[in-house]
């Protein structure tokens, strides 16, 4: 989002052809007027507290940036748990996430203009020298065109913009002669071969050294790209053209945008998520404002702000009208089908849509911005962070959180637009949560699961590029910033581009290619900022009055569903049949099903919604058969709860979700495999026993350590090097016998996670851990007792704390050391086979994998659905409401006509960000 966005949403009329200096002057007055109206009666935050929070942001940035430079540079990113750099090819592949890494010191480049915003000019000058000296853009590595553009090209251009600003001031960067711009131009030419398609849409990936088509390139066979990937180029490419005079970059970016516009669905004016780069056919036909599309809309509006081309604003207004007509269901933003925009495509939202309230500020549509932002804030207050995806009733759908900055971005722009100190308190909460839950000795670690508080060994470059920038600006006064940020626009990566580019090297034809517009309901927004009196009525509690009804929205059902039912009762009609209420034995319900899709468009919508709910309900019922992940938290000196390991649960023993956590010191059992009576009962008495996986059943191990007096057990995988980062996730099951005699909690750790505890024992001897259903808050009193250490000691300690490696590790105790951790087969003795136990997979933290299996000792795998079906059949008599048996046939015939929609819903359910 952009500071210009805060201005253009201010509420004063701006002449269509006004110069940007006039725009800036008019906007500054508008912002003052809007702020004065909205803050009357609100309790302001004191200048001292704002300064304190700003200084806290500076310290947090120093912690993250300093550890990157000390432990990771020149690698692309810092791995904050293991205190080392992430180098492409030297760590297990993370799939598409690694396409952002190009061995070009990504975090340093992405952080350049953040250093200037935070008034760290000396560090900025040093960083620029390092980039010019060390960074190589000619590496034989395949990278994402989208990520390389917004992070690296944008970072170089943002650095160049502020370098020339500082040079003009005459204090810093006097030696600078456009070197960053030359690097940006070099990178721009390296990205251009990606546009060699018939459509003009770029390939999603390119080899920095060999381009696209060469055999050495190892890319160029892709056929699809996301809409945002192809539509988020115009700001960086146009800026590169305006800075250098080389028009080719802006021309290519405009051609891609033109093609996407022409391929929009004409009846709904929406675009899909994924498009074929050769044919222009939509591959994924769902549409929203989150992952895959988000920054396409953002760049249409910002291209108008930066370049002054009317066609971009016209296109944005057309799309925005469709978004508010179909996708916006305040306070929710739900994906729909582009051909059936009245039909929701999924029942969950992803975290990337948190940018949209900020874009609405730029648009000037404040009310829905306040509503959606407040809904997101309520989700954050429940989970400490915004889950990567959450359902319409605000349950966690994908539990990870990679420290995304979009919510902080929208918070900043809402504060700029309203002046409401409420948003300062929101920012304060973000700072507190980051320090309390994400801060580790070597930086800030992404959350692997917001429910358990476990970490992931990851600190993305955008965390430094965006999060600290927006948080600092939120609390900074104008005199705290060494330049006028009103003269710049923010890219989607929060890089700063100067608004004077709009009048520089304007050799690109501005032919209006926009055509076939629909009549817009918000035509008053076409050429003006909305009037201040419309945006900010003379009510000092305006924003609060919008937020108040949403204070408890997370603890209630979907608001739109409630409204729909209430309206139905008021009109005298019966409320629509919901999947959760359906009974196959109810003739009235069967009759309603028959009518769905036949009587009217409303019935058709109800029918498709019913099927969507049925699929979601079925998925949820399967998940409820599984146990959630557990946490192992090291709480003794010098860890004090900062190390959280996500553990796999057991289907027997003490249920940590229903009982108080188990706390105790750990001790290794003898024999280590725990398969016979322990020879060191005095060592494990009253402690949590460590046991190695293998050679016998989990339940047998549990009984042996329980008989020795242990208060809990941790099973560590015997496959050396296994890690929850790469292995499938399972939960421990019993041995096929009655396990009610097992009263202690049992958890499972992979080898890599288990080695953290074993290393801690070797170093500190006495190691105390907490076994619980989720991580507990750290103990500040104990932490304050820690004596200061030397710099070397601190570094060693950081390395020792290695860290909250994090995923649920739900494995069965059936593999031999020779087999890889993801293998489900194992040789076993006949005696073992007789006592074979099934192993039911636990829900992955991210909930993004649907490949659930059950594994038994003899290596046979059975499908979980079959197991659940068998279980359902055995419970048929006692559960008639969910029995589908022989009476399911009429329903099958009714639903036969809906197969296409059912498949579409199932595909959406399996989609990943």
N, C-alpha and C positions, 0 to 999 in steps of 0.2 A: 504494500500500500504506500501511498505517498503523502508527504506533507501538503503537496498541492491538493491532494484529495481532501484534506481537512479544510482547505480554503474553498474549493469549488462546492463543497457541501455546506457552505456557510449560510447561504440564504439571501444573497444580494444579486441583482441583475448584472451580468457581465456582457458587454457588447460582443457580438459574434466575431468580429474581426479585430478585437482589441489587442494591443500589444501586451506581451506577458508582464511588462513592468506595470502597466495599468491594472492587469488582472491581480498582480501581487498586492498593489496598493489598495485596490478595492476590497480584496479578500481579507486583508489585515483588519480593515475597518469592520467588515462583516463579522469576523471572528470575535472582535471585541464586543459588538452589539449582541451577538448570540450568547456569548459567555455571560454578559451582564444580566441578560434575561433569565438564564437558566440557573444561575448560582444564588439568586436572591433567596435568602432564608435557609440555605444549606450550610451545614457546619463545615467550615474550611479546615484543611489540614495546615498546621502551623508551618512557617518557613523553616523552622529548626528541624521538624520531623521530616519534611521533604528532603532537606539537605542530608539528614542522617540516612535516609533510605537511598538517596542517590550515591552517597559514599559507600553504602553497603553493596550496591550494584557494582561500583568500581572495584571493590575488593573481590567480589565474586568473579568478575571478569579476569582480574589478575591471577586468581587461583586457577581458572581454566586455561587461560592463554599461557601463563607461566609454566604450567605443567606440560602443555603441548610442546612448547619450545625446549623444555629441559629433557623430557622423556621421549618425545615422538619426532620432532623436526629432524630431517626434512621429509619424513613420511607424510602421507596425506591426512591421516587422522590419528588422534590419540585413543588408545585403549586404556581407559582410566582405572580399570580394576587390576590389570597386570602391569600398569605403568610402562607401557612401551608403545611404539608406533604401529599402526596398521599398514602393512605393505601388501599390495595386490600380489597374490600368488604365494605369499608366505603364510597366510592364514586360511583356514577352511573357507570355501566359497560360500557367500551369503546370497548367491543368485543375483538378481537385478540390482540389489542395493549396492553391490560392488562396482557397478558401471559408473558410479560417480568418481571412482578413484582412478587417476591417470598417472600416478607417480610424478605429480607436479606441485607437491606441497599445498594441497587443496586448502587446508585450514588456514594457512598463513595468507594466501591470496584472498580467501573469503573474508578475512578479518581486517583487511587493510583500512577500509573507510570507517570501520567501527572504532579503530584506534583514534582517529581524528575526532569523531563525534564525542568520544569520551575524554577528549582533550589530552591525549597521550601523543603529542607531536614528536617527541624524541623517539619513542618506541616505533612510531609510524615511519620515521626517516630510516631507522635501523632495519625495519621490516622491508621497506622498498629496496634497500641495498641488498638484502639477502635474496629477495625475489630475482633481482637482476643478475646476481652472482650465481645462484644455485639452481634456479628452476629451468628445466628442459621441457620444451613442448613437443619434442620430436621422438617420443617414446613409442615403442612397438607395443601398444596396448589398446584394446577396444574399449571405448568409453561411450556413455550416453550423450547424444547431441544436446538434449534438453538440459541435463545437469551441468554439462560442461559450459553451455551458454550462460545459464543463470548464475552459476557459482564462479567459474573461472573467468570467462569473458566479462561478465558483469563485475566481478571483483577487480579485474585489471582496469576497467573503465571507471569504476567508482574511485579506485586509488588514484588514477590519473586526474579525475575531476578535482579531487581535494588537494592533490599535489600542486596543480597549477594555481589553485586558490591560495594555498599557503605561500607559494612563491611570489604571487602578486602582492601579498601582505608584506613581503620583504623581511620576514624573520626566519623562516625555515625553507628547506628545499631549494636553496638558491642554486645548487648544482644541477637541479633536475632539468632535463631537456626532452621530455616526452618519451622516455624509454619504456614506460609501462604501456603507452599507446602503441608503440611499435610492436611490443609483445602481443597486445590485443589484436593488432592487424594480422600478425603472423598466425595467431590462433584462428582468426576469422577465416582466412584463406584455407586453413586445414579443415574447417567445418563445411566449406562450400560444396565439396563433392557429394555430400549427403543429399543435396537437393537435386541430384541427377535422376529425376523420375519424371514420368510423363505428366503427372499431376502437379508437380512443383512442391508437394509435401516431402519433407526430408525423411531419409531413412532414420530409424530410431538410434542407430549406433554407427560409429565410424572408428577406424583405426587411425590414430594420430600420425603414424609414420607412413602407412601404406594406403590410406584412404578407404575405398569401398570395394571395388571390383577385383583387385589383384588377389591372386591366390594367398599371398602372405597376409592379407587383411583379416581373414577369418571372420568376415561379416559381409553384409550386402545381400543376404538371402532372405531377409525379413520382408514380410508383406504388409504388416500392420503397424500402426503407431497410435498413440493416444491423442486425443484432440488437443489437450494442453501441451503435449510434446511438440506438436507442429504449430500451435498457435501462440507460443510464448517465446517469440524470437524478436518481435518487431522493436522493442525498446532498445535492446542491446545492439542489434544489427543496424538500426537507424542511427543510434548514437555513434556507432563506429563509422558509418558513412558520413555523418555530419562533422565528426572530429577530423577525419582524414581526407574527405573529399572523394573517396572511392564509393560511388553510388551503388555498386553491385550488391553490397550487403543488404541495404534497405530494399532494393528491388526484389531480391529473393525472398525476404521475409514477408513483404507485401503480397507476393504471388501466393505464398502458402496461406495467408489469411484470406485472400480473395477466394481461393478454392474451397476452404472450409465454409465460408459464407454461402457460396453457391450450392454446397451440398447439404445445407441445413434442411430439415424436414419442413416443407413449405406450409403445411397446414397448421403445425404447432409452433414453428419458428424455433425449435430446439435442435440441438446437435447431440449425437451419441458420444459414447466414451471412447470407442476404438474404431478406426477407419482404415480401409485398405489404401495404401499409398500409391498403388498403380491404377486401380479401377475407381476409387472414390466411393466404393460401397461401404455402408456402415456394417461393421463386424459385431459390435456390441451396441444395441439400440436403446439402452437405458440412458437416462439423462438426469443430471443433478448439478450441484454446484461444488461438489467435493472432488475426490481423487479422480484424475483423468481428464477433467474439464476445467477445474477451478480457475487457473491463471489465464485461460483463453479469454474468459469474460473480463478478467482484471486488465489484460493488456489491450483489449479493444477500447476501454474507457481511458486508460492511461496513455494510449497512443494519441488519442485526441488531445489530452492535456499537454503532452510533450510536443507533438508535431502540429497540432492545430488543424488537422484534416477532418472536415465535417463528416465524411462518410463513416469514420470510426465511431463517432458518437451516435449516428443514426443506427448503425448496426447494433451497438450496445443497447440502445433504447428498445429496439425491436426484441432482442433477446431478453432484456430485463422484464419487459411486459409479459413475455411467455413464462419466465421464471416465477413472477409474482402471481400469475394466473393459475399455473399448474403445480409447481414444485413447492412454493411457499405455503405451508399450512401452519401458521404461527402458533407456537414459536418454533415449529419443526420445519426442516427442509428435507423433503423426502424425494428420492429418485422416482422418475416415472418412465414409461415407454414413450419414445418419440412419436410413434404412430398411434398410441392410445394414451394420450397425456393425462386422462382422468384416472388411469390405473397406476397405482404405485408399483414400482418394480422391485422394491425390497422393503423390509420392515426395520431397517437399521440405518444409522447415519455414521459417516466416518469423520475423523477428527479434522481433516483438512478443510472442511466447510467452515471452520471457526474463523477463517479470513473474511467471510462474506459480510458480517456486520461492518467491518472496516470499509469494504467496498461500497456498502450502502451509504456510509457517511460521505464518501466521495461522490456518490450519486445525489446525496441530499435527502435520502429517504430514511429518516432517523427512527421513526417509531418501530418498524420491524427490526431494525438493527438493535435497538434496545431490548426487544423481546427475545430474539435469538441469543444475543449475548448473555442475557440473564439466565436463560435455560441452560446454556453451556456452563455458566458459573455454578449453578446448582449441582450439575453433574460433577464438576471439579471438587466442590465442597464435600461431596459424598465419597469420592475416590482419591482425593488429594491431587490427582492429575486427570487430564481428559483421556479416557481410553481411546485406543486407535479406532475403535468402532463401538457403538452402543445402540441398543434397540429403542423402539419408540416408547417403550415403558421404562427406559433408562437402565436396563440391565447391561452388564458388560458383554459385548459380543466378541471383540478382540481386545485382549487385556494389556497389551504392551503400550508403552508411551516413550517414543524416542526424543523426548524433550523438545517437542514441536513449539514454534513461536507464534503460531497464527492467532491464538487467543490473546496473547500479550499485545499483538499488533492491533487487533480490534479494540482492546481496552484502551490503548493509547489514543486511537483516533476518536473513539467515543468521548474520551475526556477532552480532547481538543475541540470537539464539536459542541459539547454541552457545558464544559467547565464544572461538571458535577463531581464533587470530591469523593463521591461513592466509588468512582473508578480508581482513585488513588488507593482506597482501601482494598480494592480488588488486586491491584498491583502489589500491594504489601503482602497479601495472602500468597501470591505467586512466589515472591521472594522467600517467604518463610517456608513454603513447601519445598522449594528447590534446595534450600540449605538443610532442611530437616530430613528429607527423604532421598535426595539424589546426590548430595555432596559426598564425595569419597576423598581419601588422601591425595589422589593424583588427578583430581578434576571433578567433573560431574558425570555420573553414569546414567544411561537411559534405564527406564523401568521395564523390566521384562514382564512384570505382572503387577498392575496397580492394586490388585486385591491382596497380594501377599507382601508387597513392598520389595520384592527381589529385583536385582539389578541385571543389566546386560553390559558386557564389556565394550561399550560403544559411546562415543561422544561425537556426534556429527558436526561437520563444519558449520551448518546453518545455525547451530546453537550460539556460536560466537558471532556470526554475521548478523543475526536478527534479534535473538532474545535479549541480549544485553543492550543493544541499541534502543529497542523500544522501551525497555524498562527504565533505562537512564533518561530518555527523553520524556517519559511520563512524569518524572519527579523534578526534572530540570527546569529552571527559569531561563529566560532568554539570555541573561548575562552569564549563565553557566556554560554556554556553547560558544565556541570561538568564531563561529561564522553564522550567517543567517540561513538557517535550514529551510526557510520559506522559499528560497531560491532554487530548491532541488525537488525532484520527484523520486520516490522510492520504487525500485524494481520489485519483482516478486521475492527476490532474495534480500531485499532491503538495501541494495546498493544505490548510491546517490548519483543521479544524472542531472546536470544543470538545465534549467528551463530555457536558458538563452539558446540552446541548440535548435529551438523552433525557428529561429531566424537565420540559421547558419547553413550554408551549402544546400539551399532548398532547390536542388535541381531535379528532384523526383516529381514526376507529374502527379497532380492530385485529382486526377479524373475520378469522378464519383461513380464507382461501380456498383453502388447499392441499388437494388431494384426490388420490386414486388413487396413493398412493405404492407403490413396490416395496419389498420387504424389503431392508434395507440390511445389507451385511456389516460396516459400521463403525458399528453402532448405539451403540457405547460413546462415540462422539463427539457424540451428539445434544445432550446438555445439559451436558457437562463439557469442560474442557480435558483432554487426555490426561495420564496420570500421568507425572511426571518420570522414573521408573525405566523406563518403556516407551520414552520418547523418547531418553533419555540413559542407556544402561546404564553400570554402573560400570566403564567402560573408557575411560581417558583418550585413547585413540587411535580412538574410535568413528567420528568423522567422517572421519578419515584412512583408516580401513579401508574406508569406502564409496567414497572418491575414488580410492584406489590402482588398482583394476582399470580405471579410466577414463582413466588418464594418457596412454595411447597410442591412445585410441579413434579419434581423428581420422585417424591414419595407417593404420587398418585398415578392413576392410569393415564394413557395418552389423552391429552386434553381434547383433541379433535373427536375422538371416539365418544367421549362424554357428551360433547356438544351435539353430536349426531343423534345419540339416544334421546337426549332431552328434547331436541326438535321433533323427533318422531312421536314422542308422547304428547307433546303440545298439539301436534297436528291430528292426533287421534289414531295414527297408524301404529302398527306394532313395530317395535324395534327390529332391525335386521338380525337374522340368525347368526350367532357367533360360533366359531369352531369349538370354543371351550364349553359351550352349552349343548352341543349336538349330541343326540342319542340315536343310535341306529335303530332302536326298537320303537321310536316315537313316530307314528304315522304322519303326524303334522309336520315334523321335521323333514321327512322324506318328501312330502308334498311341496314344501318350500324349496327343496333342492330341485325338484322337477321344473318349477317355475323360473328358477334362476336362469337368466340368459335368454328367456323367451318372451316375457311379458313386456318389458320396457328396458330403456337404457339404464335406469336406476337398478332394476333387478339384475341386469347384466353386471353392473359394477359390484353389487352385493355378492353375486356369485363368484366373481373373480377374487374379490377380497376374502370371501370365505375359503376359497382354495389356498390363497396365500397364508391365511391364518392357520389352516389345517397343516400345511407343510411346516410352518414355524412351530406349531404345537407339537407335531411329531418329532421334530428335531430337538425341541426342548425336553420332551419326555425321555428321549434317548440320553441326553446329557445328564438328566437327573438320575439315571442309573449309574452314573460314574461319580467318583469321588473327586473333589477339587484338590488342587495342589496344596502342599504344606510347606512350612518354612523351618529351616535350621539357622538360627541366629547366634553368632559367636559374641558373647557379652562380657567376657573377661578381659583384663588388661592385655594388650593395648588396643583391643578392638572396640569394646564398649558398644556393641550392637551395630557397628557400621558395616559388618560383613553379613550378608543375608544370602543363604543358599536355598533355592527352591527345591523341594524334595518330593519324591513320589510317595503317595500314601499307601496304606495297606488296608485290605478289606477285613481285617481282623484286629483285635487288640483295642486299646483305648482310642476312642474317637475324639481327636483334638478339637473338633468343631463344637463338641457338646460339653467338654470338660476343660478345666483350667489347664494352661500350658504346663509342660514338664520341664523343669530346670535342674541342671546338674552338671558335674564334671564328667568328662569322657574318659574311657579307659578301654584298651584293646583286650579282647577276650583271647583266652588260650584253651583249645586251639582256635586260631584266628577265623576258621570257617564256621565255628560254632555248631558243628554237626554232632558233637558228643558232649558229655558232661564236662563242664569247664574245670580246668586244673588250677585256675587262679581265681576262685570265687571271692577271696578277700579283696582282690584288686577291683572287681566290678560291683561289689556290694554297695548299694546306695548310689550308684553312678549309671551313666548312660553308656552301654557297651557298644563298641565298634566291632563289626563282624564283616568278614569278606564273603562275597557272593560265591555260590557254587557248591556242588557235591551233596547237597540235601535241600529239603524244602524250606521255604521261608518260615513256616509255622514251627518246624522243628528247631530252627535256630532261636526263634522267639521263646519257645518253652525252655530251652537250655539256659539262656541268659536270665530268664525270669526265675528259674529254680536257683540260680546262683545269687539272686538278690538284686539284679539290675532293675533300675526304675524305668528304663527305656532302651531302645536299640536303634542303631543306624547301620544299615547294610550298605557296604561300599562295593561297587562293581569291580569284578576281578579282571575285566578286559582293560589292560593298561592303555591309557590315552583316550578312553571313551569320554564323550562330552555330551552334555545336553544340547549343545549348539547344533549337533549333527545327527544324533541318534534319535530313533522313534521313542515316543513317550508311553510308558505303561505303568500300571499300578500293581502292587503286589497282591496276589490272591492267596487263599488258604490252601490246604492240602487235601481238600475233598472230605475232610472229617469235621467234627464239631470243634470249633475253635473258641468257644465261649470261655475256655479255661485260660486263655491268653488275656491278661489284664493290663499289660504295659503297652505304650505306643511304639510303633515300628515305622521307620521312614527309610527311604532309599536314596542314595546319592551315586551318581556316576563317578568314574575314576578321577576325572579332572576336578570335580567339586570335592570329592572325598579327600583328595591329596591336600586340599587347603587345610582341612582339619588336622591331617597327619603331620603336615609341615609345621603347623602351629604347636602341636604337642612336642615335636622335636626341638623347637626353639624355646618354648615357654613352659613346658612340662605340664603345668596346671591350666587346662583349657575348659572353660565353662560355656555351655550352650543352652539355648532355649528351643524346645520343640513346640511348635504351635501351628495354628491354622493360618496365621499371617504374622508378619514381622511386627514387633512391638516398638514403641518409641524408644529412642536411645536414652541412656541415663546420663544427663548432663552433670550431675553431682559426681558420679564416678569418673567421668571424663575430665572434670576439672582437677581431680586429684592427680592426674598424670603429670609427672615432672617434665619440664622442658628438656629437649634433647638437642644435641648438636645437629648441624645440617646433614652430616653423613648418617648419623643415627636415624634422623627423620626419613632419609631416603631409604635406608635399609628397612625401617618399619613399614614404609609404604609398600615396599616390595613384598614384605612378609604378609601384608594384609590382603594380598592378592585375592581377595576379592570376591565379590558377590556374583560369581558366575551363576547363570540363572535360567533355567527353564525347568518345567516340571520333569522329573526323571521317574517315569513310571515303568519300571522294567520288572520282569519276572526273574526269579532266581534259578534259571535253568540252563544257562550257557556255560560252556567250558572256556578257559582262558584263551584257547586257540581260535575261537570264533570271533568275528568282528562284532561290535556292539549293536549293529543294526540287524544282525542275523537272528532269525527266530527258530533256528534249528540247533539241536545239540545231541550229541551221543550220550546215552545214559545206560545205566545198568538195568537189568530186568526188574530188580527191586524198586528202583526209582520209577520205572514205567508203571508199575502197578499202582503207585501212589500219585500218578500224574494229576496235576491241578491245572485248571484253566486260569488264564491271565487276561483280565479285561482291561483294555486301554483306558487311560484317564484322559479327560478333555485337555487338549493342549492349551497352554496359556493364551496363545493368540487366537484360538478357536478357528484358525484358518485352514486346518487340515481335517478332512472328512474320512481319511483312510484309516478307519478303526479296525483292528483285528483282535482276536483272542488267540493266545499262544499257550500250548500245553507242553508238558515236559518232553513228550516224544516228538515234538516239532511240528505236529499237525496244526494248521491254522483254520479256523472257522470264521465265517462272516458274522460280525456282531449283530446284524439285522436278523439273521437266522436265530441266534441265541435269544434275542429279545422276543422274536415271534414265538419260539418255544415257551418262553417264560409267560408270554401273554396267554397262550393256549392253556397252560396249567392253571392260570388265574381266572379262566373264563367264567367259571361258575360264580366266583365271589365278586367279580367285577363286570356285571352285565353292561354297564354304561360304556365300557371300552372294548367290549367283545365284538369282533368283526366276523368270526366264524362263517357259518353257512348263510347268515342273513346279510352278508356284505355284498352279495351278487346284485341286488337292485341298485345299490349305490354305485357299483362299478359300471353298470350300464348307463346310469345318469351321468357319470363323470367321463364317459368315453369321448364325448364331444369336446372335452377341455384338455385333451392331451398336450396340445401345442402350448397352451398357457402353463400347464403344470411343468413341462420341461423348461420353459422360460424361467419360472420361479426357482426351480431346482438349480439352474445354471447361476442365477443371481445369488442364491444362497451359498454357492461355492466360490464366488468371485473373491479375489484377494486384492488388496490395495496395491 
